[in-house]
Amino acid sequence: MYRTLNPQMIVATLDRLQARIHERFPQAGLGRVCGELCEISRRAHRRVEKIERPAYVLRTVIALFVAAGLTLLAYVAHMLFMMQKASNDLFSTIQAVDASFNIVVLTGASIYFLASLEERMKRWRTLKALNELRSIVHVIDMHQLTKDPMMMDGPRTAASPERHMSPFELTRYLDYCAEMLSLTAKIAAMYSQSSSDGIVIEAVSDLTTQTTDLSANVWQKIALVHATAARPTLPGTEDAKPVVNGPTTSHAADAA
């Protein structure tokens, strides 16, 4: 149980994270994004189980087609052999060999196509699910994009985004974004942990690298929040400090 990801635990962790975001920031859109990620994780659990399940109906149909193709190939070979026995003409023999070679090549290509059909269908479903995760990664990144710790005590302009969070609240918000990015990568890893498809593994690895890079940017912002909060207030910028709404330093020890 400690060698593979547990889908139920990922879903439970996301549900708890959504509750934490809603309790801390009830009006923030980040909680709704996390709710969407929860639903994606539930669908991912069902999708992974369906993808891992052998397609017995498809395998039966493929086996029937392969058997029919091999039977037809044997029949054609028998007919060519009988024609060759009936005629000792060299030209006819060469034509028979050429026709046999073409039939063998086409039959082999058809068998390979049918034999790999199940794997390609599973790959298509997995890549489609990974594209959905890739999209929500960018949505999470958009929510932390305007959370600039360098502008916490700077002068505002008319086009400046609203910044009403305290340093503690901004740290929690960014930390929630980092957790969501990490959990998105874990959902993606569910698709590759039981797959040997190189294309799927590479796609999951690319998505994991993307979430890791974005998480690193988020943690750089968190470090800047702590540095900015510890910096002395500059003269003349007291009125530019953000308005503190909701819990502040009294909840500094809260891990949520």
Protein Blocks (a to p, Z undefined) as FASTA:
>chain_A
ZZbccfklmmmmmmmmmmmmmmmmmmbmklmmmmmmmmmmmmmmmmmmmmmpccfklmmm
mmmmmmmmmmmmmmmmmmmmmmmmmpccfklmmmmmmmmmmmmmmmmmmmmmmmmmmmmm
mmmmmmmmmmmmmmmmmmmmmmmmmmcfklmmgccdfklccdfbdfklmmmmmmmmmmmm
mmmmmmmmmmmmmccbfklmmmmmmmmmmmmmmmmmmmmmmmmmmmmmmpccdehilmmp
ccdehjdfklmmpmZZ
